[in-house]
Amino acid sequence: MQHEVIVIGGGIAGLQCARELHQAGRQVLVLERARGVGGRLATRRYEGQPIDFGPMFLHGHHPAFLAALRSTEGVIFPSTWPRHIQGHGQPCQPNAFEGDERRAIFSAGLNAFAKHLATGLTIQLGTSVKRITLDAAGFTLETKTGETFQCRELVVALALEQALALLATLPTQPELTSIQALLGMFASVPSLTLLAAYPPQTTAPEWDLLYPDQSDSLQLIAQDSRKRQHPNFLTLVIQAKPGWSAQRLDLPPEVWSAELLRLAAEQAGEWVLEPLWTAAHRWRFARVDRGNELARPILATLKHGPRLGLAGDVFSPGGGVQAAWLSGSALAQRMLNEVRL
């Protein structure tokens, strides 16, 4: 089936790009391989209680991004969470606590922001694109289930390594070779993450967020339940540092999750070893390595005239969700304003 624009990836960059194109009257289809939108902006629910296990909160300073946060139902903005921080370990995003940054959380979990951006868009979930071909008519996308989609304009808004793998299926041509060489200079870092829930009578730690001092294993421990107005359970999110995660990335989850729980207990107390349940999540591409970002998204006109756009956190300075959102917005504006051949 022929489409005007197809966006591969229902994370924040892809959703914002699709949203602005749609609002400008373009016919857009978003293809997302997961069962829901949001990508790394992930929220799980335990008996109705949200638990964020990607970013712990959203932050930024750009007026347009902050306006988008404020427009989302259930936003708590500006948020004082985390109010109580313990430890002097290095945050994933050090600028999150600078004076001009504003923080936001959501009563329904951070994924509410992604769902807000997706409102009104045509999105096909559970659709994984495995190959892209190109001819005079434009792009043809083939999915793992054998479906095909055609478009004249294509946006790839995936994690860096996933985008490169998909671009490698296209026929070789100079424009693509240059893009691949440029993106090959950057890399994502992993994060092994463990969620743990505890009975409501558990004595809560005094902190909202713990950055362990001089730890080569733990990035943070977040007491996610302190974001919730009336939590039924105490919930922790334990995230490992990139180097530690990379060494264990392909081990069975039960191996590294037990290790993470033990490491968290060393920091927070023996009570951590007795959860009601745990859930492990492997973020293979958690974020772009800090400080390695491009100034803007890529928009290239390929042979025969089809246009290829790339957006994501690597395509805007600063990294993180704000960078992903800004890159999607900037790419949409370039697609609308630059002359199509």
Order of alpha helices (4+ residues) and beta strands (2+ residues): beta-alpha-beta-beta-beta-beta-alpha-beta-beta-beta-alpha-beta-beta-beta-beta-alpha-alpha-beta-beta-beta-beta-alpha-alpha-beta-beta-beta-alpha
